């Protein structure tokens, strides 16, 4: 799907990650995607991102769009039509509070976007975010605070190691109503810096579903925070799964680097708290 480059500012991007048994995630991934592993585990997560000033490059920032967005995603690898291994993320669902994003997503802009209500309560070092899709299928709640510590049981040794892993997954392919077809979108950041977050509560109606992720096969791993990042969104050719299981794209994409790496129950995070009702405090 072609679109002009869009630029803007990432006000806040929270990446909440879980480690999953590879065979469990593999059952949830459509061809041609396979889990990307780190220290023997697959990685999935929720991206909670607030954007401002998103507009075509030639449009002044004051005319840009501000919105809250959420994505359920998985780190993946796949084999392209040339037999080369690629890496990125598979996005199974995108939610947004922007009616414009929901209207044009999957039509004029890569990726189907579902309308959702976002309730946020944030300070410089504290974040409380709830997402409820208007179609009733998806709910997310995350409470986290800034920290200099790193989870001792994470599959990543340091915050920097985790940041590097996710920085290499800038190309995302989103599910579409057409089986075997995926919309491509690349995030290009002018700088990349992520801080650690201590998560006190994390709930996802998808990742908490024990019918999909049986007990003991998925655990909270870590959370990262990015703030005030200049960026661009770049549409990439759609990807279609060929009969041989390899990915075919509408145009050559040989410039991509190959990969190098190696019912509902909340997934526990340190200090898990009981959800509370809050009022909306802030407006991706």
CORBELDA-V723600 format. One record per pair of residues at least 12 apart in sequence whose ideal C-beta (glycine too) atoms are under 10 Angstrom apart, sorted by the first residue. I is the first residue (numbers start at 0). J is the second residue. D is the distance in Angstrom with one decimal. If there is no record, write none. Layout:
i=<I,I>
j=<J,J>
d=<D,D>
This chain:
i=<0,0,0,0,0,0,0,0,0,0,0,0,0,0,0,0,1,1,1,1,1,1,1,1,2,2,2,2,2,2,2,2,2,2,3,3,3,3,3,3,3,3,4,4,4,4,4,4,4,4,4,5,5,5,5,5,5,5,5,5,5,5,5,5,5,5,5,6,6,6,6,6,6,6,6,6,6,6,6,6,6,6,7,7,7,7,7,7,7,7,7,7,7,7,7,7,7,7,8,8,8,8,8,8,8,8,8,8,8,8,8,8,9,9,9,9,9,9,9,9,9,9,9,9,9,9,10,10,10,10,10,10,10,10,10,10,10,10,10,10,10,11,11,11,11,11,11,11,11,11,11,11,11,11,11,11,11,11,12,12,12,12,12,12,12,12,12,12,12,12,12,12,12,12,12,13,13,13,13,13,13,13,13,13,13,13,13,13,13,13,13,13,13,13,14,14,14,14,14,14,14,14,14,14,14,14,14,14,14,14,14,14,15,15,15,15,15,15,15,15,15,15,15,15,15,15,15,15,15,15,15,15,15,16,16,16,16,16,16,16,16,16,16,16,16,16,16,16,16,16,16,16,16,17,17,17,17,17,17,17,17,17,17,17,17,17,17,17,17,17,17,17,18,18,18,18,18,18,18,18,18,18,18,18,18,18,18,18,18,18,18,19,19,19,19,19,19,19,19,19,19,19,19,19,19,20,20,20,20,20,20,20,20,20,20,21,21,21,21,21,21,21,21,22,22,22,23,23,23,23,23,23,23,23,24,24,24,24,24,24,24,24,24,24,24,24,24,25,25,26,26,27,27,27,27,27,27,27,27,28,28,28,28,28,28,28,29,29,29,29,29,29,29,29,29,30,30,30,30,30,30,30,30,30,30,31,31,31,31,31,31,31,31,31,31,31,31,31,31,31,31,31,31,31,31,32,32,32,32,32,32,32,32,32,32,32,32,32,32,33,33,33,33,33,33,33,33,33,34,34,34,34,34,35,35,35,35,35,35,35,35,35,35,35,35,35,35,35,35,35,36,36,36,36,36,37,37,37,37,37,37,37,37,37,37,38,38,38,38,38,38,38,39,39,40,40,40,40,40,41,41,41,41,41,41,42,42,42,42,42,42,42,42,42,42,42,42,42,43,43,43,43,43,43,43,43,43,43,43,43,43,43,44,44,44,44,44,44,44,44,44,44,44,44,44,44,44,45,45,45,45,45,45,45,45,45,45,45,45,45,45,45,46,46,46,46,46,46,46,46,46,46,46,46,46,47,47,47,47,47,47,47,47,47,47,47,47,47,47,47,47,48,48,48,48,48,48,48,48,48,48,48,49,49,49,49,49,49,49,49,49,49,49,49,49,50,50,50,50,50,50,50,50,50,50,50,50,50,51,51,51,51,51,51,51,52,52,52,53,53,53,53,53,53,53,53,53,56,64,64,64,64,65,65,65,65,66,66,66,66,66,66,66,66,66,66,66,67,67,67,67,67,67,67,67,67,67,67,67,67,67,67,68,68,68,68,68,68,68,68,68,68,68,68,68,69,69,69,69,69,69,69,69,69,69,69,69,69,69,69,69,69,70,70,70,70,70,70,70,70,70,70,70,70,71,71,71,71,71,71,71,71,71,71,71,71,71,72,72,72,72,72,72,72,72,72,72,72,72,73,73,73,73,73,73,74,74,74,74,74,74,74,74,74,74,75,75,75,75,75,75,75,75,76,76,76,76,76,77,77,77,77,77,77,77,77,77,78,78,78,78,78,78,78,79,79,79,79,79,79,79,79,79,79,79,80,80,80,80,80,80,80,80,80,80,80,81,81,81,81,81,81,82,83,83,83,83,83,83,83,83,84,84,84,84,84,85,85,85,85,85,85,85,85,85,86,86,86,86,86,86,86,86,86,86,86,87,87,87,87,87,87,87,87,87,87,87,87,87,88,88,88,88,88,88,88,88,88,89,89,89,89,89,89,90,90,90,90,90,90,90,90,90,90,91,91,91,92,92,92,92,92,92,92,92,92,92,93,93,93,93,93,93,93,93,93,93,93,93,93,94,94,94,94,94,94,94,94,94,94,94,94,94,94,94,94,95,95,95,95,95,95,95,95,95,96,96,96,96,96,96,96,96,96,96,96,96,97,97,97,97,97,98,98,99,100,100,100,100,101,101,101,101,102,104,104,105,105,105,105,105,107,108,108,108,108,109,109,109,109,109,109,109,109,109,109,109,109,109,109,109,110,110,110,110,110,110,110,110,110,110,110,111,111,111,111,111,112,112,113,113,113,113,113,114,114,114,115,115,115,115,115,115,115,115,115,115,116,116,116,116,116,116,117,117,117,117,117,117,117,117,118,118,118,118,118,118,118,118,118,119,119,119,119,119,120,120,120,120,120,120,121,121,122,122,122,123,123,124,124,124,124,124,124,124,125,125,125,125,125,125,126,126,126,126,126,126,126,126,126,126,127,127,127,127,127,127,127,127,127,127,128,128,128,128,128,129,129,129,129,129,129,129,129,130,130,131,132,135,136,136,137,137,137,138,138,138,138,138,138,139,139,139,139,139,139,139,140,140,140,140,140,140,140,140,140,141,141,141,141,141,141,141,141,141,142,142,142,142,142,142,142,142,142,142,142,142,142,143,143,143,143,143,143,143,143,143,143,144,144,144,144,144,144,144,145,145,145,145,145,146,146,146,146,146,146,146,146,147,147,147,148,148,149,149,149,149,150,150,150,150,150,150,150,150,150,152,152,152,152,152,153,153,153,153,153,154,154,154,155,155,155,157,158,158,158,158,158,158,159,159,160,161,161,161,161,161,161,162,162,162,162,162,162,162,162,163,163,164,164,165,165,165,165,165,166,166,166,166,166,167,167,167,167,168,168,169,169,169,169,169,169,169,169,170,170,170,170,170,170,170,170,170,170,171,171,171,171,171,172,172,172,172,172,172,173,173,175,177,177,178,178,179,179,179,179,179,179,179,180,180,180,180,181,181,181,181,181,181,181,182,182,182,182,182,183,183,183,183,183,183,183,183,183,184,184,184,184,185,185,185,185,185,185,186,186,186,186,186,187,187,187,187,187,188,188,188,188,188,189,189,189,189,190,190,190,190,190,191,191,191,192,192,192,192,192,192,193,193,193,193,193,193,194,194,194,194,194,195,195,195,195,196,196,196,196,197,197,197,197,197,198,198,198,198,198,198,198,198,199,199,199,199,199,200,200,200,200,200,200,200,200,200,200,200,201,201,201,201,201,201,201,202,202,202,202,202,202,202,203,203,203,204,204,204,205,206,206,206,206,207,207,207,207,207,208,208,208,209,209,209,209,210,210,211,211,212,212,214,214,217,218,218,218,219,219,219,219,219,219,220,220,221,222,235,235,235,235,235,236,236,236,236,236,237,237,238>
j=<105,106,107,108,109,110,173,175,182,183,184,234,235,236,237,249,107,109,234,235,236,237,249,250,55,103,107,108,109,184,232,233,234,235,54,55,56,57,58,232,233,234,55,56,57,185,187,231,232,233,234,50,52,53,54,55,56,58,63,64,108,184,230,231,232,233,234,52,53,54,55,56,57,58,60,63,187,189,229,230,231,232,50,51,52,53,54,60,63,64,65,66,228,229,230,231,232,283,49,50,51,52,53,60,63,65,189,226,227,228,229,230,48,49,50,51,53,186,188,225,226,227,228,229,230,283,48,49,50,51,52,65,67,121,225,226,227,228,281,282,283,47,48,49,50,51,67,119,121,126,128,224,225,226,227,228,281,283,46,47,48,49,50,68,186,188,193,223,224,225,226,227,228,230,283,44,45,46,47,48,49,69,126,128,141,143,193,196,198,222,223,224,225,226,42,44,45,46,47,48,70,72,161,162,165,193,196,221,222,223,224,225,43,44,45,46,47,128,139,141,143,196,198,201,203,206,219,220,221,222,223,224,268,42,43,44,45,46,72,74,153,154,155,161,164,165,198,201,219,220,221,222,223,40,41,42,43,44,45,73,201,203,206,212,216,217,218,219,220,221,266,268,36,37,38,39,40,41,42,43,44,152,153,154,155,216,217,218,219,220,221,34,40,41,42,43,44,73,74,206,212,216,217,218,220,34,39,40,41,212,213,215,216,217,218,33,34,35,36,39,40,41,216,34,41,216,41,43,211,212,213,215,216,217,36,40,41,42,43,73,74,75,89,211,212,216,217,41,73,211,212,41,43,73,89,91,205,211,212,41,43,73,75,77,89,91,89,91,172,174,178,179,180,181,240,77,178,179,240,241,242,243,244,245,246,75,76,77,78,79,80,85,89,172,179,181,238,239,240,241,243,244,245,246,247,73,74,75,76,77,85,87,88,89,172,181,238,240,246,73,75,76,77,78,84,89,244,258,73,74,75,76,89,73,74,75,76,77,84,86,87,88,89,164,167,168,258,259,260,261,74,76,154,260,261,74,153,154,155,160,161,164,220,260,261,153,154,155,156,160,260,261,154,261,153,154,217,218,220,73,74,75,154,216,217,72,73,74,75,88,154,155,161,164,165,168,220,221,71,72,73,74,75,88,89,91,203,205,206,212,217,220,70,71,72,73,74,88,165,201,203,206,219,220,221,222,223,69,70,71,72,94,128,130,139,141,201,202,203,205,206,222,68,69,70,71,72,88,90,93,165,171,186,223,283,67,68,69,70,94,117,119,126,128,130,139,141,143,222,224,283,66,67,68,69,70,95,186,225,228,230,283,65,66,67,68,96,117,119,121,128,226,281,282,283,63,64,65,66,67,68,95,97,100,228,230,232,283,63,64,65,66,227,282,283,64,65,229,65,66,97,99,100,230,231,232,283,231,97,99,100,283,96,97,282,283,95,96,97,98,99,100,101,112,117,282,283,94,95,96,97,100,115,116,117,118,119,128,130,281,282,283,93,94,95,96,97,100,104,110,112,115,117,130,283,92,93,94,95,96,112,113,115,117,128,130,132,137,139,141,203,283,88,90,91,92,93,94,95,110,112,171,173,283,89,90,91,92,93,94,137,139,174,203,204,205,206,87,88,89,90,91,92,93,165,168,171,172,173,87,88,89,90,91,168,86,87,88,89,164,165,167,168,258,260,87,88,89,90,168,171,172,258,168,257,258,259,260,89,172,181,238,240,244,245,246,258,241,243,244,245,246,257,258,238,241,245,246,247,248,251,252,253,255,257,238,239,241,243,245,246,247,248,251,252,253,245,246,247,251,252,253,245,245,246,252,253,255,256,257,258,255,256,257,258,259,170,172,238,246,252,255,256,257,258,164,167,168,169,170,255,256,257,258,259,260,167,168,169,170,171,172,183,184,185,235,238,255,258,165,168,169,170,171,172,173,184,186,168,171,172,173,174,181,109,110,111,171,172,173,174,181,182,184,173,174,205,110,111,112,113,132,136,137,173,174,205,105,109,110,111,112,113,115,171,173,174,182,184,283,112,113,114,115,116,117,130,131,132,133,134,136,137,138,139,283,110,112,113,114,115,117,130,132,283,112,114,115,116,117,118,119,130,133,279,282,283,112,114,115,282,283,112,114,112,112,113,114,283,113,114,115,133,114,173,182,173,174,175,176,182,234,182,184,232,234,171,172,173,175,181,182,183,184,185,232,233,234,235,236,237,171,172,173,174,175,181,182,183,184,232,234,173,174,175,176,182,173,283,132,133,134,136,137,132,133,134,129,130,131,132,133,134,136,137,138,139,129,130,131,132,133,279,129,130,131,139,279,281,282,283,130,131,140,276,277,278,279,280,281,277,279,280,281,282,142,277,278,279,280,281,280,281,144,145,280,145,226,143,144,145,146,194,196,224,142,143,144,145,196,199,141,142,143,144,145,196,198,199,222,224,140,141,142,143,144,199,200,275,277,280,140,141,142,143,281,141,142,202,274,275,276,277,279,203,204,204,204,204,204,205,203,204,205,202,203,204,205,207,263,201,202,203,204,205,206,207,200,201,202,203,204,265,272,274,275,196,198,199,200,201,202,203,222,268,196,197,198,199,200,201,202,268,270,271,272,274,275,195,196,197,198,199,200,201,222,224,268,196,197,198,199,222,224,270,194,195,196,197,224,158,194,195,196,197,198,222,224,194,195,197,195,197,161,195,197,221,195,197,198,219,220,221,222,268,269,218,219,220,221,269,195,218,219,220,221,218,220,221,220,221,223,195,193,194,195,196,221,223,193,195,221,193,195,220,221,222,223,191,192,193,194,195,221,223,225,191,193,223,260,191,193,221,223,225,186,188,191,192,193,256,258,259,260,186,258,184,185,186,187,188,191,230,233,183,184,185,186,233,235,238,252,255,256,183,184,185,186,235,184,235,237,238,246,248,237,238,237,237,239,239,240,238,239,240,241,242,246,247,237,238,239,240,235,237,238,239,240,246,248,234,235,236,237,238,233,234,235,236,237,238,248,249,252,232,233,234,235,231,232,233,234,235,255,228,230,231,232,233,229,230,231,232,233,225,228,229,230,231,228,229,230,231,225,227,228,229,230,225,228,230,223,224,225,226,227,228,222,223,224,225,226,228,222,223,224,225,226,221,222,223,224,221,222,223,224,221,222,268,269,270,219,220,221,222,268,269,270,271,268,269,270,271,272,219,265,267,268,269,270,271,272,273,274,275,219,222,265,266,267,268,271,263,264,265,266,268,271,274,263,265,266,262,263,265,263,219,263,265,266,262,263,264,265,266,262,263,264,262,263,264,266,262,263,262,263,264,266,264,266,266,266,267,268,265,266,267,268,269,271,266,268,268,268,248,249,250,252,255,248,249,250,251,252,249,250,252>
d=<8.4,8.8,8.2,7.6,4.7,8.7,9.9,9.5,5.4,7.3,8.4,5.5,8.3,7.9,5.9,9.1,9.7,9.3,5.7,9.5,8.3,9.7,9.4,9.7,8.8,9.3,6.6,5.9,7.0,8.9,8.0,8.6,4.2,10.0,9.5,4.7,6.9,8.1,9.5,9.7,9.6,8.2,7.2,5.3,9.7,9.9,8.5,5.2,7.0,5.7,8.1,9.5,9.9,5.5,6.5,6.1,7.6,9.3,8.8,9.1,8.2,9.8,9.1,6.5,4.4,8.2,8.7,7.7,7.3,6.9,7.8,5.5,9.8,8.9,8.5,8.2,9.2,9.4,7.4,7.0,4.7,7.8,5.2,6.2,4.5,3.6,6.8,7.9,5.7,7.8,8.7,9.6,9.6,8.0,6.4,8.0,7.9,9.2,9.4,6.9,5.2,5.4,8.3,8.1,8.5,9.5,10.0,9.7,6.5,6.9,6.0,7.2,6.3,7.5,6.1,8.5,9.8,8.8,7.5,6.0,7.4,7.2,4.1,8.0,5.5,8.5,8.4,4.5,6.7,5.5,9.4,8.2,9.6,9.8,9.6,6.9,6.6,8.7,9.5,10.0,8.2,7.6,7.0,4.7,9.1,9.9,9.2,8.9,7.3,7.6,9.1,7.2,7.5,5.7,8.5,9.5,9.4,8.9,6.8,7.4,4.5,7.7,8.8,9.6,9.3,9.3,8.4,8.2,7.2,4.1,7.6,10.0,7.1,9.1,8.9,9.6,7.9,7.2,4.3,7.4,9.1,9.5,6.6,7.3,6.8,7.1,9.8,6.9,9.5,6.5,7.3,5.6,8.0,9.7,10.0,5.9,7.8,5.7,8.2,8.9,9.9,9.1,8.6,9.1,6.0,7.5,8.9,8.4,6.6,4.5,7.9,7.7,9.8,5.3,4.7,8.0,7.2,9.7,8.7,5.7,7.7,8.0,6.6,5.7,8.3,9.3,7.7,8.9,8.2,4.7,8.3,9.9,8.8,5.6,7.2,3.9,8.3,9.7,9.6,8.6,8.6,9.0,8.9,7.5,9.1,7.9,9.8,9.9,7.8,4.9,5.4,6.8,7.7,9.3,9.0,7.3,5.3,6.0,8.7,9.7,8.4,8.6,5.9,8.4,10.0,5.2,6.3,5.6,5.7,9.1,6.3,9.7,10.0,8.3,8.7,9.2,4.1,7.1,6.3,8.3,9.7,9.0,7.9,5.2,9.5,9.6,7.3,5.7,8.2,4.4,8.8,7.6,6.6,4.5,7.2,5.5,9.8,8.2,10.0,8.6,6.7,6.3,4.8,8.2,9.2,9.3,9.2,7.4,7.1,8.7,8.9,8.4,4.5,7.5,9.8,8.6,4.8,9.5,6.1,7.7,7.1,4.6,9.8,8.7,8.8,8.6,7.8,9.8,8.2,6.0,7.1,9.8,4.5,7.2,9.7,9.3,4.3,8.6,6.3,6.2,9.3,8.9,9.8,9.8,8.3,8.8,8.6,7.8,10.0,8.5,9.9,9.8,8.5,7.6,9.3,7.7,9.4,6.6,8.3,9.2,9.9,6.6,6.5,9.4,6.2,8.8,7.7,8.9,9.7,7.4,7.7,7.1,9.8,8.0,7.1,8.5,9.9,7.2,4.7,9.0,9.9,9.8,5.3,9.0,8.5,9.1,9.3,4.4,6.3,8.4,9.9,9.4,10.0,9.7,9.0,9.3,7.9,9.3,5.0,7.9,9.2,5.5,5.9,4.4,9.0,7.6,9.8,4.2,7.6,5.2,10.0,9.0,9.3,4.8,7.7,8.6,9.5,8.9,8.5,10.0,6.3,5.4,6.5,8.6,9.5,9.7,9.9,9.7,6.9,7.2,6.5,7.7,9.5,8.1,4.1,5.5,4.9,9.5,10.0,5.8,8.6,8.7,9.7,8.5,9.1,7.5,6.5,9.9,6.1,8.9,8.5,8.7,9.2,6.6,6.0,7.9,9.8,5.3,6.9,8.7,8.8,6.0,9.6,6.0,6.8,9.4,4.5,7.9,9.0,9.9,9.5,7.8,7.8,8.5,9.9,4.9,9.8,9.0,7.9,7.1,7.1,8.8,9.6,9.9,9.3,9.3,7.1,4.4,9.5,9.4,7.5,9.3,9.1,7.4,8.4,9.1,7.2,9.4,7.6,6.9,4.5,7.4,9.8,9.4,9.3,9.2,9.5,9.0,6.7,8.7,7.6,9.4,8.9,7.9,6.2,7.8,8.2,9.0,8.7,9.7,9.1,8.3,9.5,8.2,9.1,8.5,9.4,6.4,7.1,6.0,7.7,10.0,9.6,8.6,5.9,7.1,7.9,9.9,6.0,8.7,7.7,9.3,7.8,6.8,4.4,8.2,6.1,8.6,8.4,9.2,9.4,9.3,9.9,9.9,9.7,7.8,7.7,5.4,8.4,9.8,8.6,8.8,8.3,5.5,7.4,7.4,6.5,9.8,9.8,9.8,8.5,8.9,7.7,5.1,7.6,7.7,9.8,9.4,8.6,10.0,9.9,4.9,7.6,7.3,5.2,7.5,9.5,8.7,7.9,9.1,9.3,9.7,8.0,7.7,4.9,8.5,7.5,6.7,5.8,8.3,7.0,9.8,9.2,9.6,9.9,8.3,9.1,4.1,6.6,8.0,4.4,8.3,9.8,9.4,8.4,7.7,7.2,9.6,7.6,7.3,9.3,9.9,9.1,9.1,9.7,7.5,8.0,7.6,6.5,6.4,7.7,8.8,9.6,8.1,6.4,7.6,5.7,6.0,3.7,9.5,7.9,5.8,9.8,9.3,9.1,7.8,4.0,8.8,6.9,4.5,7.7,9.7,8.3,9.4,4.1,9.6,7.1,8.4,8.1,8.4,6.4,4.7,6.7,6.8,4.7,7.7,7.6,7.1,9.8,9.9,7.5,8.8,8.6,9.3,3.5,8.4,7.3,4.5,7.6,9.2,9.9,9.4,6.9,7.7,8.5,4.9,8.9,8.0,6.0,9.7,9.6,8.3,8.4,5.1,8.5,7.0,5.0,7.5,9.5,8.5,9.5,7.9,8.3,9.8,9.7,7.1,5.2,4.8,8.2,8.5,7.5,8.3,10.0,7.1,9.6,5.5,7.6,9.6,4.6,6.5,4.8,7.1,8.8,9.1,10.0,8.6,6.9,9.9,9.1,10.0,6.5,5.1,8.3,7.4,9.7,7.6,8.0,5.9,8.3,7.4,7.6,9.0,5.6,9.7,8.9,6.4,6.4,4.6,9.9,8.2,9.5,8.2,9.0,9.8,8.7,4.4,9.7,8.1,8.7,8.5,9.9,8.1,8.9,9.1,8.0,5.1,8.7,10.0,9.2,7.6,5.0,6.7,9.6,9.9,8.5,9.9,6.6,5.1,7.9,7.2,9.5,6.8,8.4,7.7,9.0,9.7,9.7,6.9,9.3,5.7,6.5,4.7,6.9,8.6,8.9,9.9,8.7,9.9,10.0,8.3,8.9,6.6,7.3,9.8,10.0,9.4,7.7,7.8,9.1,5.2,9.3,9.8,9.5,4.4,4.8,8.8,7.6,9.8,9.4,7.5,8.0,5.3,8.0,6.4,6.4,10.0,6.3,6.2,9.6,7.8,8.4,7.9,7.5,3.5,7.9,7.6,8.5,5.2,7.1,3.7,5.8,6.6,8.6,9.8,8.3,9.4,9.8,8.4,8.7,8.5,4.8,8.5,7.4,4.5,7.6,9.4,9.9,9.6,9.8,7.4,5.8,8.0,7.7,7.7,9.8,6.6,9.6,5.2,6.9,4.4,6.9,8.7,8.9,8.4,8.1,5.4,7.7,9.6,8.3,9.3,6.8,8.5,8.3,6.4,8.4,7.1,7.6,9.1,9.8,5.2,6.7,4.8,6.7,9.4,9.5,6.4,9.0,9.9,9.7,10.0,7.0,5.0,7.5,3.9,9.4,8.4,5.9,9.0,5.5,9.0,9.4,9.6,6.1,9.9,8.1,9.8,9.7,4.5,7.2,6.7,6.5,8.6,9.6,9.9,6.5,9.9,7.5,6.2,6.8,4.7,9.9,9.8,8.7,9.9,9.9,7.0,7.6,7.6,8.2,9.8,9.5,7.2,9.7,6.6,9.3,4.6,9.6,8.5,7.9,6.6,4.4,8.7,9.1,9.1,8.7,8.9,8.0,9.7,6.5,7.8,6.8,9.9,8.6,8.2,8.3,7.8,8.6,8.8,6.4,9.2,9.1,3.7,6.1,4.2,9.4,8.4,9.6,5.4,7.5,9.9,8.1,7.9,8.9,3.8,8.5,8.3,9.2,5.1,9.0,5.9,10.0,9.8,6.7,7.3,6.4,7.2,7.8,9.1,9.9,5.5,7.4,6.2,8.0,7.3,7.4,4.8,7.9,9.8,5.3,6.1,4.5,6.1,8.6,9.9,7.1,9.1,8.8,8.2,7.4,4.9,8.1,6.8,8.1,7.2,5.6,8.2,9.3,7.7,8.6,7.7,8.7,8.0,7.9,9.1,9.1,5.8,7.3,4.9,7.4,8.9,8.8,7.2,5.7,4.5,7.9,9.0,5.5,8.3,8.6,4.6,7.5,7.1,5.9,9.0,9.4,10.0,7.7,9.2,9.6,5.8,3.8,8.7,9.5,9.3,9.4,8.3,7.8,5.0,7.6,9.9,9.7,7.0,7.1,5.1,7.2,8.6,7.3,9.5,9.9,9.3,7.7,8.3,7.6,4.9,8.2,9.6,9.1,8.6,8.7,6.7,8.5,7.3,5.1,7.9,8.5,9.4,8.0,9.3,8.9,8.1,9.9,9.3,7.4,9.3,9.2,9.7,9.5,8.8,9.5,7.4,8.8,8.1,5.6,6.6,7.1,7.5,4.5,9.0,9.2,9.3,8.3,6.7,5.2,7.4,8.6,9.1,9.9,6.4,7.3,4.4,8.1,9.6,8.9,9.9,5.8,9.6,8.9,6.7,8.9,6.8,5.2,7.7,8.6,7.7,9.0,9.9,9.8,7.2,4.7,4.2,7.8,9.5,8.9,8.9,9.3,6.5,8.8,9.2,9.6,4.1,6.3,4.6,6.4,8.2,7.9,5.6,7.8,8.6,6.7,5.4,8.5,7.0,9.9,9.8,9.8,6.3,7.8,6.4,7.7,7.0,9.5,8.2,5.3,6.4,4.1,9.5,9.3,9.7,8.5,7.0,9.5,6.8,6.7,8.3,5.6,9.5,7.3,8.3,8.4,8.8,8.3,6.9,5.5,8.9,9.2,7.5,7.9,9.3,7.9,9.4,9.6,9.7,9.9,9.4,5.2,4.8,9.7,6.0,8.3,7.6,6.4,9.9,9.1,6.9,7.1,4.5,9.6,7.8,7.1,8.5,9.8,10.0,7.6,8.3,8.3,5.6,9.3,6.3,7.2,7.8,4.2,9.0,9.2,10.0,6.2,8.9,9.0,9.4,9.9,7.5,9.2,7.6,10.0,6.9,9.6,9.8,8.1,5.2,9.9,8.2,8.2,8.1,7.9,8.2,9.2,9.4,9.6,5.6,5.0,6.8,7.8,9.3,9.9,9.3,6.8,7.8,4.8,8.1,9.1,6.5,9.8,9.1,6.8,9.9,7.4,5.4,7.3,7.3,8.8,7.9,8.2,8.5,5.4,8.7,10.0,9.9,9.8,8.1,9.3,8.7,10.0,8.6,9.1,5.9,4.2,8.7,9.7,9.8,9.9,6.0,7.5,5.2,7.9,9.9,6.5,4.6,7.5,8.2,8.5,9.6,8.2,8.4,9.5,5.9,8.2,9.0,6.9,3.2,6.0,6.2,5.9,7.6,9.4,8.5,6.1,7.2,6.2,6.4,8.6,7.4,4.4,7.9,5.5,9.3,9.6,6.2,7.9,6.4,7.9,9.7,6.3,4.6,7.8,5.9,8.1,5.2,7.3,4.8,8.3,7.2,4.2,6.7,8.1,9.4,9.4,6.2,7.1,9.2,7.7,7.5,9.7,9.9,9.6,6.7,8.4,9.6,7.7,9.7,4.2,6.5,5.2,9.3,9.6,9.7,7.0,4.9,7.8,8.0,7.2,7.2,6.7,7.5,8.1,4.0,6.7,5.1,9.7,7.7,8.8,7.0,7.7,6.5,9.7,8.2,4.9,4.4,7.0,8.1,8.9,6.7,7.2,4.4,7.0,5.5,10.0,8.0,9.7,6.3,9.7,7.7,5.6,4.7,8.2,7.1,9.6,5.7,7.8,7.4,6.6,8.7,4.8,8.1,8.7,9.8,4.8,7.9,9.3,9.1,7.1,9.2,8.3,7.6,9.6,6.2,9.8,9.3,9.0,9.7,9.0,6.0,8.6,4.8,5.6,5.1,5.9,5.6,5.5,8.2,5.9,7.2,5.4,9.9,5.1,8.8,8.7,9.9,9.4,8.1,7.0,9.7,5.9,6.4,7.4,9.1,9.5,5.3,6.6,4.4,8.2,9.2,9.8,9.6,9.9,8.5,7.9,9.6,8.9,7.1,8.9,4.4,4.2,4.5,8.6,6.4,5.6,9.4,8.7>
